[in-house]
Amino acid sequence: MDYFAAILIASKKGKIRTFYLVLSLVANIGVLAFFKYFHFLTDNLNLVSQALNGPHFPFLSFILPIGLSFHTFQAMSYTIEVYRGNQQAEKHFGFYALYVMFYPQMVAGPIERPQHILPQLRRVNRFQNKNLITGLFFITIGLFKKVVIADRLGLYTDPVFNDPHSYSALELLLATYFFAFQIYCDFSGYSDIAIGTALVLGIELMQNFNFPYLALNVGDFWKRWHISLSTWFRDYLYIPLGGSRISFPVTCINLLVVFMVSGLWHGANWKYLAWGAIHGFLLIIYQLLRKFNLRFSGLVFFRWLITFNLVCLAWVFFRARTISEAWYILHKIFRGGHFTYSAGRLMSVQELQYCGWIIVALLLGEKYVRNVKDSTNRKKVFVIGGLMLACYFLGVFNEAQFIYFQF
């Protein structure tokens, strides 16, 4: 559908071009809505119908295709860019299919634009030793983040979030902070592996993370976190809705709509909608502060501290199984729990200290390690060897899948 729609869009003039674009978008969103949101809608319809003594709507048995949200959005960006005149329609179906299903980033991004990837797929990529070593460098960084940090923290966070009523306020608070770093290392680790794998093949993918936990406000956080998705929503939803060029109240509504849609993109569950709405409201508050010139430019540490903690607390809604459990966790942390730790039930104090040290190592070492990518091949090979040894001796190999595979 997208392949033929783009060719027709490029060859036609007037309103018929818009018709073919809408046809393509409806097809993509329809597939995404069916596979991802059918059960969610059916479940909520049954709740309403039950309250009204209405009929019961049946569920269908099917499996969610892996990475559906990612390659659907990448497919939509293609037809939109052709419609806008930023990309020529790709006549060769093989190159078009390769753009949509390019395997290194197909499962969990980055979500690429056609004008960045299609020209690279069409050129002849000669083998370059530099690309091989730099690609392996990024792959080992991502592997280290995944198996040494993310999966290690998951040994603590998964049991706590799966049964929050069994743990104290301190244990819930630790799980909240641990999950913030778990999801960052898990997701950015996958992105690093995808970028490295593509680079070995001579293809350059966009950067998807830029030290998001160093952000000084929520707006800055979303310029650093999952950059390919945040820019996708900015270019294809927020700006078409009017962006910041319209009245301030409508801008606030647009921000809220965009982030609620972003929340639902992550999953068919009310908790993701709540997570998106929280970030939408935080951005509205940030825009209000900017509007009245209350930027607190001299209080850098406190701006960072407030932003980091707000983001971590919002992650509770993302990770908790339900909204009610998320509220329970936050209530227990702030008002209803004892700050005690049962050593040995999840991790010993020594293991907790180890988790703390690997987080510190991440914060202090990631920027340094990334700077190595521009240095000599010998230095990169040395870092690759060190990271591989760290993965072998310190990694957790429990077959834990990447968190974003479910989206």
C-alpha positions in Angstrom: 0.0 0.0 0.0 2.7 2.5 1.0 4.9 1.6 -2.0 2.2 2.3 -4.6 0.7 5.2 -2.6 4.1 7.1 -2.7 4.5 6.6 -6.4 1.0 7.9 -7.0 1.6 10.8 -4.7 4.7 11.8 -6.6 3.0 11.5 -10.0 -0.2 13.3 -9.2 -1.2 16.9 -8.5 -3.9 18.5 -6.4 -6.2 16.9 -3.9 -5.7 13.4 -5.2 -2.2 13.4 -3.7 -3.8 14.1 -0.3 -6.2 11.2 -0.9 -3.4 8.7 -1.5 -1.5 10.0 1.6 -4.6 9.6 3.8 -5.2 6.1 2.3 -1.6 5.1 3.2 -1.9 6.5 6.7 -5.2 4.9 7.4 -3.8 1.5 6.2 -0.8 1.9 8.6 -2.7 3.1 11.6 -5.4 0.5 10.9 -2.9 -2.3 11.1 -1.3 -0.9 14.2 -4.7 -0.3 15.8 -5.9 -3.8 15.1 -2.9 -5.7 16.4 -2.0 -3.4 19.3 -5.3 -1.9 20.5 -8.1 -4.4 19.5 -8.0 -6.2 22.9 -7.7 -3.0 24.8 -10.7 -1.5 23.1 -12.7 -4.7 23.4 -11.9 -5.0 27.1 -13.1 -1.5 27.8 -16.2 -1.9 25.6 -17.1 -5.0 27.6 -16.7 -3.0 30.9 -19.1 -0.4 29.6 -21.4 -3.0 28.1 -21.5 -4.9 31.4 -22.4 -1.8 33.3 -25.3 -1.2 30.9 -26.3 -4.9 30.7 -25.3 -5.0 27.1 -23.8 -7.7 24.9 -20.3 -9.2 25.4 -17.8 -8.5 22.7 -15.6 -11.5 21.9 -11.8 -11.4 21.9 -9.7 -12.7 19.0 -6.6 -14.8 19.4 -3.6 -13.3 17.5 0.1 -12.5 18.2 1.5 -8.9 18.1 4.2 -8.7 15.4 7.6 -7.8 16.8 8.5 -4.2 16.4 5.2 -3.3 14.8 5.1 0.2 16.2 8.6 1.0 15.0 8.5 -0.1 11.4 4.9 1.2 11.0 6.1 4.7 12.0 9.1 4.4 9.7 6.7 3.4 6.8 4.5 6.4 7.5 7.4 8.8 7.6 8.2 7.6 4.0 4.8 8.5 2.5 4.7 11.8 4.4 8.1 12.9 3.3 7.2 12.0 -0.4 4.0 14.1 0.0 6.0 17.0 1.4 8.5 16.8 -1.5 11.5 16.0 0.8 11.9 12.5 -0.7 11.5 11.0 -4.2 9.2 8.0 -4.5 11.3 4.8 -4.5 10.5 2.9 -7.7 12.6 -0.2 -6.7 10.4 -2.3 -4.4 13.5 -4.1 -3.0 15.1 -0.8 -1.8 11.8 0.4 -0.4 11.3 -2.9 1.5 14.8 -2.7 2.8 14.2 0.8 4.1 11.1 -0.4 6.1 12.6 -3.7 7.3 16.3 -2.8 7.7 17.0 -5.5 10.3 19.5 -3.7 12.7 16.9 -1.2 13.8 13.6 -2.9 12.8 12.7 -4.2 16.2 13.2 -1.2 18.4 14.5 1.7 16.4 15.9 4.3 15.9 12.9 5.3 13.7 14.7 6.7 10.6 13.6 9.1 7.9 13.8 8.0 4.2 16.0 10.9 3.0 18.6 9.8 5.5 18.5 6.0 4.9 17.4 5.4 1.2 20.4 7.2 -0.4 22.7 5.1 1.8 21.0 1.9 0.8 21.4 2.8 -2.9 25.1 3.6 -2.8 27.8 1.0 -3.1 29.3 0.4 0.4 32.9 -0.7 0.1 34.3 -2.5 3.1 36.1 -0.1 5.6 38.1 -1.3 8.5 37.2 1.8 10.4 33.4 1.1 10.0 34.0 -2.5 11.3 35.9 -1.5 14.4 33.7 1.5 15.2 30.6 -0.6 14.7 31.9 -3.3 17.0 32.7 -0.6 19.4 29.1 0.6 19.6 27.8 -3.1 19.7 30.0 -3.8 22.8 28.9 -0.6 24.5 25.2 -1.6 24.0 25.9 -5.2 25.1 27.6 -3.9 28.3 24.7 -1.6 29.1 22.2 -4.5 28.6 23.8 -7.5 30.3 26.0 -5.8 32.9 23.7 -2.9 34.0 20.1 -3.3 32.8 19.7 -7.0 33.5 21.5 -6.7 36.8 19.1 -4.0 37.9 16.3 -6.1 36.6 17.0 -8.8 39.2 15.9 -6.2 41.8 13.2 -4.2 40.0 11.2 -7.0 38.4 10.2 -8.8 41.7 9.5 -5.5 43.4 7.2 -4.1 40.6 5.5 -7.4 40.2 4.5 -7.5 43.8 4.8 -4.0 45.3 2.6 -4.8 48.3 5.3 -7.1 49.7 8.0 -4.4 49.9 8.8 -1.4 52.1 8.9 2.2 51.1 12.7 2.2 50.9 12.7 -0.9 48.7 10.1 0.6 46.4 12.1 3.9 46.2 15.2 1.9 45.3 13.3 0.0 42.6 12.0 3.3 41.2 15.5 4.7 40.8 16.9 1.4 39.6 14.3 1.1 36.9 15.1 4.5 35.6 18.6 3.3 34.8 17.4 -0.2 33.8 15.2 1.1 31.0 17.8 3.6 29.9 20.6 1.0 29.6 18.2 -1.5 28.1 16.8 0.8 25.4 19.9 2.9 24.7 21.9 -0.4 24.7 19.7 -1.8 21.9 20.1 1.5 20.0 23.9 1.3 20.3 23.8 -2.3 19.1 21.6 -1.3 16.1 23.8 1.7 15.3 26.9 -0.5 15.5 25.4 -3.3 13.5 24.4 -0.9 10.7 27.8 0.8 10.7 29.5 -2.6 10.1 27.4 -2.7 6.9 28.4 0.8 6.0 25.0 2.4 7.0 24.9 5.3 9.5 21.8 5.5 11.8 20.8 8.5 13.8 21.7 9.0 17.4 18.8 8.0 19.6 20.0 9.1 23.1 22.1 11.9 24.3 22.6 11.6 28.0 19.0 12.2 28.9 19.5 12.0 32.7 21.7 15.1 32.5 18.7 17.2 31.3 17.9 20.4 33.2 14.2 20.5 32.4 11.6 18.1 31.0 11.8 19.8 27.6 15.5 19.1 27.5 14.9 15.5 28.6 12.7 14.9 25.5 15.4 16.4 23.2 17.8 13.7 24.6 15.5 10.6 25.2 14.4 8.4 22.3 15.2 11.3 19.9 13.9 9.5 16.8 10.4 9.1 18.3 10.2 12.6 19.9 11.2 14.2 16.6 8.7 12.0 14.8 5.9 13.2 17.0 7.2 16.8 16.7 7.4 16.8 12.9 4.3 14.7 12.1 1.8 15.6 14.9 2.8 18.5 17.0 3.8 20.9 14.2 0.8 20.0 12.0 -1.5 20.7 15.0 0.0 24.2 15.1 3.0 23.7 17.3 3.9 26.8 19.3 2.8 29.2 16.6 -0.7 29.5 17.9 -2.2 30.7 21.1 -0.7 29.5 24.4 -3.8 27.6 25.6 -4.0 25.7 22.3 -0.3 25.0 22.4 -0.7 23.4 25.9 -3.6 21.3 24.6 -1.4 20.2 21.7 1.4 19.2 24.0 -1.0 17.2 26.1 -2.5 15.4 23.1 0.9 14.6 21.6 2.2 13.1 24.8 -0.9 11.1 25.5 -0.7 9.7 22.0 3.0 9.0 22.7 2.0 7.1 25.8 -0.6 5.0 23.9 2.1 4.3 21.3 4.1 2.5 24.0 1.2 0.2 24.8 -2.5 -0.5 25.0 -2.9 0.2 28.7 -4.2 3.1 30.8 -0.9 3.3 32.6 1.0 4.3 29.4 -1.7 7.0 28.8 -1.2 8.3 32.3 2.6 8.3 31.9 2.3 10.3 28.7 -0.2 12.7 30.3 2.2 13.3 33.2 5.0 14.3 30.8 2.5 16.5 28.9 1.5 18.3 32.1 5.2 18.7 33.1 6.0 20.3 29.8 3.0 22.6 30.1 4.3 23.7 33.5 7.8 24.2 31.9 6.2 26.3 29.2 4.4 28.4 31.8 7.7 29.0 33.6 9.3 30.1 30.3 6.4 32.4 29.5 6.8 34.3 32.8 10.7 34.2 32.5 11.1 31.9 35.5 13.9 29.8 34.2 16.2 29.8 37.4 19.3 29.8 35.1 21.7 30.0 38.0 20.4 27.0 39.9 21.8 24.3 37.6 22.2 21.5 40.2 18.6 22.0 41.6 17.1 22.1 38.1 18.9 18.9 37.3 17.8 17.3 40.6 14.2 18.3 40.2 14.0 17.1 36.5 15.7 13.8 37.3 13.4 13.0 40.2 10.2 14.0 38.2 11.3 11.7 35.4 12.0 8.8 37.8 8.6 9.2 39.5 6.9 9.2 36.2 8.6 6.0 35.3 6.6 4.3 38.1 3.4 4.6 35.9 5.4 3.1 33.0 6.7 0.1 34.9 3.9 -0.7 37.3 1.4 -3.3 36.2 -1.6 -1.0 36.7 -2.4 2.6 37.5 -3.7 1.7 40.9 -0.4 -0.1 41.7 1.5 2.9 40.6 -0.5 5.2 42.9 0.1 2.6 45.7 3.8 2.7 45.2 4.0 6.5 45.2 1.7 6.7 48.2 3.8 4.3 50.2 7.0 6.1 49.3 5.8 9.5 50.3 3.3 8.8 53.1 2.5 5.3 54.1 5.7 3.2 54.4 8.6 2.4 56.6 12.1 3.0 55.3 13.5 -0.4 56.1 15.4 -2.9 53.9 15.2 -6.7 54.2 18.7 -7.7 53.3 19.0 -10.9 51.4 15.4 -11.2 50.2 16.3 -9.6 46.9 19.9 -8.5 47.1 22.4 -8.3 49.9 23.7 -4.9 50.9 27.0 -5.7 49.0 25.0 -6.4 45.9 23.1 -3.1 46.3 26.4 -1.3 46.6 27.6 -3.0 43.5 24.5 -1.8 41.6 25.1 1.7 42.9 28.7 1.6 41.7 27.8 0.4 38.2 25.3 3.3 37.9 28.1 5.7 39.0 30.4 4.1 36.4 27.7 4.6 33.8 27.2 8.3 34.6 31.0 9.1 34.8 32.2 6.8 32.0 29.6 6.8 29.2 30.6 10.3 27.8 34.3 9.3 28.0 33.7 6.0 26.2 31.6 7.6 23.5 34.4 10.1 22.8 36.7 7.2 22.0 34.7 6.6 18.8 36.6 9.5 17.2 40.0 8.2 18.3 42.4 5.7 16.8 41.3 2.1 15.9 43.9 0.8 18.4 42.2 2.6 21.3 38.8 1.4 20.2 40.0 -2.2 20.0 41.4 -1.8 23.6 38.0 -0.5 24.8 36.2 -3.3 22.9 38.3 -5.9 24.7 37.7 -4.4 28.1 34.0 -4.2 27.6 33.8 -7.8 26.4 35.7 -9.0 29.4 33.4 -7.0 31.6 30.3 -8.5 29.9 31.7 -12.0 30.3 32.6 -11.8 34.0 30.0 -9.3 35.2 27.1 -9.8 32.9 23.7 -11.4 33.8 22.7 -13.9 31.1 19.1 -14.8 32.0 17.6 -14.5 28.5 15.9 -11.2 29.5 14.5 -9.6 26.3 14.8 -5.9 25.6 12.0 -4.0 27.2 11.0 -2.2 24.0 10.5 -5.4 22.1 7.0 -5.4 23.4 6.2 -2.1 21.6 
